[in-house]
Amino acid sequence: MWRDKVGRRVDGFTRARVVIEEEKGTDVNLAVHLVHDAARRLVDKAVVVSNDSDLAEAISLAKTFGASVGLVNPHPQPTSRHLLDVAHFVIPFRREILSSSHLPLTLRDSKGREIHAPKTWR
């Protein structure tokens, strides 16, 4: 999270550069849409691809509206017990098929512009 904990002292202030490479709000948005879609009966089955135990309550709520909610844990750590306790089903994540599921590293949009996969994916 911290690239360098304490930067140079300037004018009596301690400065730090914070590097957080995660998208905030994604889990909240996923939870809200899962419950919304279940409540409106737009889905009868959903699959959550996460190992974030914060999503357990959203999965439980979606189930109260009749949605069957499954789980795929894409991380190497064991699947969260909180998620396992609320999911209807679990789909094993098979890393060996992941590489065959990627889009090409470079795509072109409808205007001919190139879209490149992040360097960390290469």
Buried (B, 14 or more C-beta within 10 A) or exposed (E): EEEEEEEEEEEEEEEEEEEEEEEEEEBEEBBEBBBBBBBEEEBEEBBBEBBBBBBBEBBBBBBEBEBBBBBBBEEEEEBBEBBBEBBBEBEEBEEEEEEEEEEEEEEEEEEEEEEEEEEEEE
